[in-house]
Amino acid sequence: MSFGADRIARLRAALDEREALDLLKRAIAARSVTGEEKAFALMLAEELRSLGCEGVTTKEFAPNRPNVWGRLRGDGDGPRLLLTGHTDTVHVNGWAEKWLGAAQADPFGGAVVDGEIWGRGSGDLKAGICATLIAARLVSRAGLKLPHEILFAFVGDEESGETGSGVSAGMKAFVAEAQSGAVALPEVAVYVEPTRLNVYAAQMGFLICDITITGKSAYFGVPELGVDALKAGHAVLSALWAHSAELEKQAPHRLVGRPFLLVTTLESGGYIAVPGQCRISLILKLIPGQTLEDARSALERAVRSAPLAPEIRLGLDYPAGRDHALGGTPTETSETEPFVRLLAEAMRSVRPDRGAIEGAPYWSEAPFLANALDAPTVYCAPGDIRNAHTLEERVDIQEYFDGAVAFAAFLAALAEQPRSHAGG
């Protein structure tokens, strides 16, 4: 394995920047707000065929919502690698209004402004997908070997926010395909969520809880006839914040930090009346080593410890199941895994200021791969999560180009590693 200057120079020379930028512009132009992933999935299917992938498949996980995958065989060695990411993006509400008259006004236009490419999905995570496709081309163009097998799989329904969607239906369907034998099982995986070309080897877990507090409404002049749900909500809020303080006393995870609880919504009130109901929503952060079952038990003990009138009724609901019925599990991949070290070194070889091993400040779909398919998984890609989902989503173009070259260096290095299993 080598990340020498000569090899990086060969890969850089093989990069057609106009071609790479055109691919990302076409990806941004393929509108794919959650629920409408089809156009982008079909575009990616054509790109995989053009790349020389075998068995390129588009298969619906929901009506008119396809996943896409394919397998690229190389003449090198190395473990079977899965390069994956989600095809859907969040909505564009307010984008055109914010940028009226500016070059960025079209959220699907891929405008280039001051060395950055703008648009919905540019960083989260179309730059990552495009960088991996370009990388595979660069390896061949530079006369280097590709790993024995690269699996590409792009799935829908990762993003939350659209009614009835955002539950990882696409990833669940892809995992089922792999478990059934219809898709080869990956041995290691890179999920291309934006990381600014660092390597995120751990991620937080999460649990979302909606608490309904029911009392009894009554006219304001006779409050003694009611049971004040908002006052009960105050007691519950105090218990929740005390619980978060206890969570934050725990020893932090080296990459992910401390667990905590954040109250995100409070709704209550009556029309000149005692509030009869109060609703509280919260999200709880878990760190690797913690379980969702234990987190729920501790949360419910905290809520029920609040001093409430005996007439108050509590309901707790967990509406955001992902890889677990209660939410999303935390995960961690050892940075001593050979492919993790190779990926980080590849990023540093192209960008000495990147390639750090860090923890993801978000939850995404790595747990499906790590737990259900037993494939150690990390996140790595160009793009900055801090502007994802905002009206300022954009990617530094040089970072995108560097990411494609660094991914190519990683693929060439992985091809020089021993195969860990016999592959079909």
C-alpha positions as CSV (number, residue, x, y, z in Angstrom):
1,M,0.0,0.0,0.0
2,S,1.3,3.4,-0.9
3,F,0.0,7.0,-0.5
4,G,3.1,8.4,-2.0
5,A,3.2,11.7,-3.8
6,D,3.6,10.0,-7.2
7,R,0.4,8.0,-6.8
8,I,-1.6,11.0,-5.6
9,A,-0.3,13.0,-8.5
10,R,-1.4,10.3,-11.0
11,L,-4.8,10.3,-9.5
12,R,-5.1,14.1,-9.6
13,A,-4.0,14.0,-13.2
14,A,-6.7,11.5,-14.0
15,L,-9.4,13.8,-12.6
16,D,-11.5,15.7,-15.2
17,E,-12.7,18.5,-13.0
18,R,-15.3,19.6,-15.6
19,E,-16.7,16.0,-15.7
20,A,-16.8,15.8,-11.9
21,L,-18.5,19.1,-11.5
22,D,-21.0,18.3,-14.2
23,L,-21.9,15.1,-12.4
24,L,-22.6,16.9,-9.2
25,K,-24.7,19.6,-11.0
26,R,-26.8,16.9,-12.6
27,A,-27.2,15.2,-9.2
28,I,-28.4,18.4,-7.6
29,A,-30.8,19.0,-10.5
30,A,-32.4,15.6,-10.0
31,R,-35.0,16.7,-7.5
32,S,-35.3,14.1,-4.7
33,V,-37.1,15.5,-1.7
34,T,-38.1,12.5,0.5
35,G,-40.8,10.6,-1.3
36,E,-39.7,11.8,-4.7
37,E,-36.4,9.9,-5.0
38,K,-37.1,8.2,-8.3
39,A,-35.4,10.6,-10.8
40,F,-32.2,10.6,-8.9
41,A,-32.2,6.9,-8.4
42,L,-32.7,6.3,-12.1
43,M,-29.8,8.8,-12.9
44,L,-27.6,6.8,-10.5
45,A,-28.5,3.5,-12.1
46,E,-27.3,4.9,-15.5
47,E,-24.1,6.1,-13.8
48,L,-23.5,2.7,-12.4
49,R,-24.0,1.0,-15.8
50,S,-21.6,3.5,-17.3
51,L,-19.0,2.7,-14.7
52,G,-19.2,-1.0,-15.6
53,C,-21.1,-2.3,-12.7
54,E,-22.8,-5.7,-12.9
55,G,-26.3,-6.4,-11.8
56,V,-27.5,-2.8,-11.7
57,T,-30.9,-3.0,-10.1
58,T,-33.6,-0.5,-9.3
59,K,-36.2,-1.9,-6.9
60,E,-39.1,-0.1,-5.3
61,F,-39.2,-0.1,-1.5
62,A,-42.5,1.8,-1.7
63,P,-44.7,2.7,-4.7
64,N,-42.6,4.8,-7.2
65,R,-39.7,5.0,-4.8
66,P,-36.8,2.8,-5.9
67,N,-33.4,1.9,-4.3
68,V,-30.6,1.3,-6.7
69,W,-27.5,-0.9,-6.4
70,G,-24.8,-2.6,-8.4
71,R,-21.5,-4.4,-8.1
72,L,-18.1,-3.3,-9.6
73,R,-15.5,-6.0,-9.9
74,G,-11.8,-5.1,-9.8
75,D,-8.6,-7.0,-10.4
76,G,-7.2,-6.3,-6.9
77,D,-7.8,-7.9,-3.5
78,G,-9.3,-6.4,-0.3
79,P,-12.5,-6.9,1.6
80,R,-15.9,-6.5,-0.1
81,L,-16.6,-2.8,0.2
82,L,-20.0,-1.1,0.3
83,L,-20.2,2.5,-0.7
84,T,-23.6,3.8,0.2
85,G,-25.8,6.8,1.0
86,H,-29.3,8.1,0.8
87,T,-30.9,9.6,-2.3
88,D,-33.5,11.8,-0.6
89,T,-33.1,15.4,0.6
90,V,-35.1,17.6,2.9
91,H,-37.6,20.1,1.4
92,V,-36.7,23.5,-0.1
93,N,-39.4,25.6,1.6
94,G,-38.3,29.2,1.7
95,W,-35.2,28.8,-0.4
96,A,-36.3,30.7,-3.5
97,E,-37.7,33.5,-1.3
98,K,-34.4,33.9,0.6
99,W,-32.2,34.0,-2.5
100,L,-34.6,36.0,-4.8
101,G,-32.5,37.7,-7.5
102,A,-29.3,35.9,-6.4
103,A,-27.4,33.3,-8.3
104,Q,-28.4,30.7,-5.7
105,A,-32.1,31.3,-6.2
106,D,-32.8,27.9,-7.7
107,P,-32.3,25.2,-5.1
108,F,-31.7,22.7,-7.8
109,G,-29.6,24.9,-10.0
110,G,-26.1,24.0,-8.7
111,A,-25.0,27.6,-8.9
112,V,-21.2,28.1,-8.4
113,V,-20.5,31.1,-6.2
114,D,-17.0,31.9,-4.7
115,G,-15.7,28.4,-5.3
116,E,-18.7,26.7,-3.7
117,I,-21.6,24.8,-5.4
118,W,-25.0,25.6,-4.0
119,G,-28.2,23.5,-3.9
120,R,-30.4,21.3,-1.9
121,G,-28.7,18.0,-1.4
122,S,-25.3,19.3,-2.5
123,G,-23.7,18.3,0.8
124,D,-26.3,16.0,2.2
125,L,-25.2,14.0,0.5
126,K,-24.9,14.1,-3.3
127,A,-21.3,15.3,-3.2
128,G,-20.4,12.2,-1.4
129,I,-22.2,9.9,-3.8
130,C,-20.7,11.6,-6.8
131,A,-17.2,11.6,-5.3
132,T,-17.3,7.8,-4.9
133,L,-18.4,7.3,-8.5
134,I,-15.7,9.6,-9.8
135,A,-13.2,7.9,-7.6
136,A,-13.8,4.5,-9.2
137,R,-13.2,6.0,-12.6
138,L,-9.9,7.7,-11.5
139,V,-8.4,4.4,-10.2
140,S,-8.9,2.8,-13.6
141,R,-7.8,5.9,-15.5
142,A,-4.6,6.1,-13.4
143,G,-3.8,2.5,-14.2
144,L,-4.3,1.3,-10.7
145,K,-6.2,-1.8,-9.4
146,L,-9.7,-1.6,-8.0
147,P,-10.7,-3.8,-5.0
148,H,-12.0,-7.2,-5.8
149,E,-15.6,-6.1,-5.2
150,I,-17.2,-2.7,-4.6
151,L,-20.9,-2.7,-3.9
152,F,-22.7,0.6,-4.6
153,A,-26.1,1.0,-3.0
154,F,-28.2,4.2,-2.8
155,V,-31.4,4.2,-0.7
156,G,-34.3,6.5,-0.1
157,D,-36.3,7.6,2.9
158,E,-33.4,8.6,5.3
159,E,-34.5,12.2,5.9
160,S,-37.2,13.1,8.4
161,G,-39.7,15.8,7.8
162,E,-42.1,14.6,5.2
163,T,-45.4,13.2,6.4
164,G,-45.5,9.4,6.4
165,S,-41.8,9.1,5.4
166,G,-38.3,9.3,6.8
167,V,-38.3,6.0,8.6
168,S,-35.3,4.4,6.7
169,A,-37.7,2.3,4.6
170,G,-35.1,2.2,1.8
171,M,-32.3,1.0,4.0
172,K,-34.5,-1.6,5.7
173,A,-35.5,-2.9,2.2
174,F,-31.8,-3.1,1.1
175,V,-30.7,-4.9,4.3
176,A,-33.5,-7.4,3.7
177,E,-32.1,-8.0,0.1
178,A,-28.7,-8.6,1.5
179,Q,-29.9,-10.9,4.2
180,S,-31.9,-12.9,1.6
181,G,-28.8,-13.4,-0.5
182,A,-30.1,-11.2,-3.4
183,V,-27.2,-8.8,-2.7
184,A,-23.7,-9.9,-1.7
185,L,-23.0,-9.2,2.0
186,P,-20.5,-6.3,2.5
187,E,-17.5,-6.8,4.8
188,V,-16.9,-3.2,5.4
189,A,-18.9,0.0,4.5
190,V,-18.5,3.7,4.0
191,Y,-21.7,5.8,4.3
192,V,-21.2,9.1,2.5
193,E,-22.8,11.5,5.0
194,P,-20.9,14.8,5.0
195,T,-17.8,14.9,7.2
196,R,-15.5,17.5,5.6
197,L,-13.3,14.5,4.6
198,N,-12.8,13.4,8.2
199,V,-13.7,9.9,9.2
200,Y,-16.6,9.5,11.7
201,A,-16.1,6.2,13.4
202,A,-18.8,6.6,16.0
203,Q,-22.2,8.1,16.2
204,M,-24.8,9.0,18.8
205,G,-28.1,7.2,19.2
206,F,-31.4,8.9,19.7
207,L,-34.8,8.5,21.2
208,I,-37.7,10.8,20.6
209,C,-40.6,10.8,23.0
210,D,-43.9,12.6,22.9
211,I,-45.5,13.1,26.3
212,T,-49.2,13.8,26.5
213,I,-50.4,15.2,29.9
214,T,-54.2,15.2,30.3
215,G,-56.1,17.0,32.9
216,K,-59.5,18.7,32.7
217,S,-60.4,22.0,31.2
218,A,-62.7,24.5,33.1
219,Y,-63.8,28.1,32.7
220,F,-61.2,30.5,34.1
221,G,-63.7,31.8,36.7
222,V,-64.1,28.4,38.3
223,P,-60.6,26.9,38.1
224,E,-61.3,24.6,41.0
225,L,-63.5,22.5,38.6
226,G,-60.5,21.8,36.3
227,V,-57.2,20.0,36.5
228,D,-54.4,22.1,35.1
229,A,-52.4,20.1,32.6
230,L,-50.0,23.0,32.0
231,K,-49.1,23.2,35.7
232,A,-48.5,19.4,35.5
233,G,-46.4,20.0,32.4
234,H,-44.2,22.4,34.5
235,A,-43.6,19.6,37.0
236,V,-42.7,17.2,34.2
237,L,-40.4,19.7,32.5
238,S,-38.5,20.1,35.8
239,A,-38.2,16.4,36.1
240,L,-36.9,16.1,32.5
241,W,-34.3,18.8,33.0
242,A,-33.1,17.2,36.2
243,H,-32.8,13.9,34.3
244,S,-30.8,15.5,31.6
245,A,-28.4,16.9,34.3
246,E,-27.9,13.4,35.6
247,L,-27.2,12.1,32.1
248,E,-24.6,14.8,31.6
249,K,-22.7,13.7,34.7
250,Q,-21.8,10.5,32.9
251,A,-18.3,10.0,31.6
252,P,-18.2,11.3,28.0
253,H,-17.5,9.0,25.0
254,R,-14.2,10.0,23.5
255,L,-15.7,10.7,20.1
256,V,-19.4,11.4,20.7
257,G,-19.4,13.2,24.0
258,R,-22.0,13.0,26.8
259,P,-25.6,12.0,26.6
260,F,-28.3,14.6,27.3
261,L,-32.0,15.3,26.8
262,L,-33.4,18.3,24.9
263,V,-37.0,19.4,25.1
264,T,-38.0,20.5,21.6
265,T,-41.7,21.3,21.8
266,L,-44.2,22.5,24.4
267,E,-47.8,22.9,23.5
268,S,-50.6,23.8,25.9
269,G,-53.3,26.4,26.7
270,G,-57.0,27.0,27.0
271,Y,-59.2,29.7,25.6
272,I,-59.8,31.8,28.8
273,A,-59.8,28.4,30.5
274,V,-57.8,26.0,32.6
275,P,-55.6,24.1,30.1
276,G,-56.9,20.5,29.8
277,Q,-53.9,19.1,27.9
278,C,-50.2,19.7,27.6
279,R,-47.9,18.1,25.1
280,I,-44.1,17.9,25.4
281,S,-41.7,16.5,22.8
282,L,-38.1,15.7,23.5
283,I,-35.0,14.0,22.0
284,L,-32.6,12.1,24.1
285,K,-29.0,11.5,22.9
286,L,-27.3,8.1,23.7
287,I,-23.6,7.3,23.4
288,P,-22.1,4.0,22.3
289,G,-22.5,1.4,25.0
290,Q,-26.0,2.6,26.0
291,T,-29.2,0.8,25.0
292,L,-32.5,2.3,24.0
293,E,-34.4,0.1,26.4
294,D,-32.4,1.3,29.3
295,A,-32.8,4.9,28.1
296,R,-36.5,4.5,27.9
297,S,-36.8,3.0,31.4
298,A,-34.8,5.8,33.0
299,L,-36.7,8.4,31.1
300,E,-40.1,7.0,32.2
301,R,-39.0,6.8,35.8
302,A,-38.0,10.4,35.7
303,V,-41.3,11.5,34.2
304,R,-43.3,9.5,36.7
305,S,-41.3,11.0,39.6
306,A,-42.8,14.4,38.9
307,P,-45.3,15.5,41.6
308,L,-48.6,15.4,39.8
309,A,-52.3,15.7,40.9
310,P,-53.8,12.2,41.1
311,E,-56.3,13.1,38.3
312,I,-53.5,13.8,35.8
313,R,-53.0,11.1,33.1
314,L,-49.7,10.6,31.3
315,G,-49.1,9.1,27.9
316,L,-45.7,8.4,26.4
317,D,-45.2,7.7,22.7
318,Y,-42.0,6.9,20.7
319,P,-42.8,7.9,17.1
320,A,-39.4,7.8,15.5
321,G,-38.3,4.2,15.3
322,R,-35.4,3.6,12.9
323,D,-33.2,0.5,13.3
324,H,-34.9,0.0,16.7
325,A,-38.6,0.4,17.6
326,L,-37.7,3.3,20.0
327,G,-35.3,5.2,17.8
328,G,-31.8,4.9,16.5
329,T,-29.0,3.0,18.2
330,P,-25.5,4.4,18.8
331,T,-22.7,2.7,17.0
332,E,-18.9,2.6,17.0
333,T,-16.3,1.1,14.7
334,S,-12.8,0.6,16.1
335,E,-10.3,3.0,14.5
336,T,-7.9,0.1,14.5
337,E,-9.9,-1.6,11.7
338,P,-7.5,-1.7,8.7
339,F,-10.0,-0.1,6.4
340,V,-10.6,2.8,8.8
341,R,-6.9,3.5,9.1
342,L,-6.6,3.3,5.3
343,L,-9.5,5.7,4.7
344,A,-8.2,8.3,7.2
345,E,-4.7,8.1,5.7
346,A,-6.0,8.4,2.2
347,M,-7.9,11.6,3.2
348,R,-4.7,13.0,4.9
349,S,-2.6,12.1,1.9
350,V,-4.7,14.5,-0.3
351,R,-5.7,17.0,2.4
352,P,-3.2,17.0,5.3
353,D,-5.7,19.1,7.3
354,R,-8.4,16.4,7.1
355,G,-8.6,12.7,7.8
356,A,-9.1,13.0,11.6
357,I,-11.0,10.2,13.4
358,E,-14.1,11.9,14.9
359,G,-17.6,11.2,16.1
360,A,-20.7,12.0,14.1
361,P,-22.8,14.9,15.5
362,Y,-25.8,13.3,13.9
363,W,-27.6,9.9,13.5
364,S,-27.7,8.1,10.2
365,E,-28.1,4.6,8.9
366,A,-24.7,3.0,9.8
367,P,-26.4,0.8,12.6
368,F,-28.3,-1.1,10.0
369,L,-25.1,-2.1,8.3
370,A,-23.0,-2.6,11.4
371,N,-25.6,-4.5,13.4
372,A,-27.9,-6.3,10.9
373,L,-25.2,-7.1,8.3
374,D,-22.1,-7.2,10.6
375,A,-20.2,-4.8,8.4
376,P,-18.1,-2.3,10.3
377,T,-19.2,1.1,9.0
378,V,-17.9,4.7,9.0
379,Y,-19.0,8.0,7.6
380,C,-16.8,10.0,5.2
381,A,-17.5,12.4,2.4
382,P,-17.0,16.0,1.3
383,G,-19.6,18.5,2.7
384,D,-20.3,20.2,6.0
385,I,-23.2,19.0,8.1
386,R,-23.5,22.4,9.6
387,N,-25.1,23.8,6.5
388,A,-27.2,20.7,5.6
389,H,-30.9,21.2,5.8
390,T,-30.5,25.0,5.8
391,L,-31.2,27.5,3.1
392,E,-27.4,27.9,2.7
393,E,-26.5,24.3,1.8
394,R,-23.4,24.2,-0.3
395,V,-20.1,22.4,-0.8
396,D,-16.6,23.7,-1.3
397,I,-15.7,22.6,-4.9
398,Q,-12.0,22.0,-4.1
399,E,-13.0,19.8,-1.2
400,Y,-15.3,17.8,-3.5
401,F,-12.4,17.3,-6.0
402,D,-10.1,16.4,-3.2
403,G,-12.6,13.9,-1.8
404,A,-12.8,12.1,-5.2
405,V,-9.0,11.9,-5.4
406,A,-8.8,10.7,-1.8
407,F,-11.5,8.1,-2.2
408,A,-9.6,6.9,-5.3
409,A,-6.4,6.6,-3.2
410,F,-8.4,4.6,-0.7
411,L,-9.8,2.2,-3.2
412,A,-6.4,1.6,-4.7
413,A,-4.9,1.0,-1.3
414,L,-7.8,-1.3,-0.3
415,A,-7.1,-3.4,-3.4
416,E,-3.6,-4.2,-2.0
417,Q,-5.1,-5.6,1.3
418,P,-5.8,-9.3,1.7
419,R,-9.3,-10.5,1.2
420,S,-10.9,-11.3,4.5
421,H,-13.4,-13.8,3.2
422,A,-14.0,-15.9,0.1
423,G,-16.3,-13.8,-2.1
424,G,-18.9,-14.9,-4.6
